[in-house]
């Protein structure tokens, strides 16, 4: 049995290393992102704070039709009984809580290489 700690933040804390956080978006950036997002999806899909930070820090900008495709992917996953799904739209991967209709995190094409997605039970490519 592997006893290594898989969570890097916890491992860093136990070894006494400093845990760094991603820079938080400014109020203006959050408001702009939130306004664009709400206008497109009309409260059908939410962004977690973590997802907002990832979208900003990785400079991921999805257009209205892309967000609509994400929502269609979430609906397809829900029909199949998925709980946590990886939704791929163009060059962006989003991990979405299907039950809560919440985007948990976002990864762009550059970060996809050598990345492992855990805690998902489905993947949808839209």
C-alpha angles and dihedrals in degrees: 000000000000111000096182116124108247097194108085095202092055091044090051091050092050092050092046096246122146115259111219125203129213114258112269118238117249120256090254092052092049092047093049093047092045094048093049092046096047092047091056102041101030094218094310094117130028133206120226117224088251092054092049090052092048093048090051099041093047093042092235112167120180121192125225095265090050092053089049089053089049089054091048089052091050090051091051090050091049092053089055092050098253120162104185117020138183106224116196117200116175105307097343130090120203126189107213134188098225094193094052095033089230129141105227101185143346132218127189129215094268092055095044095078113096091359122137120206115208135183094037126121099191146021128214124191113201 
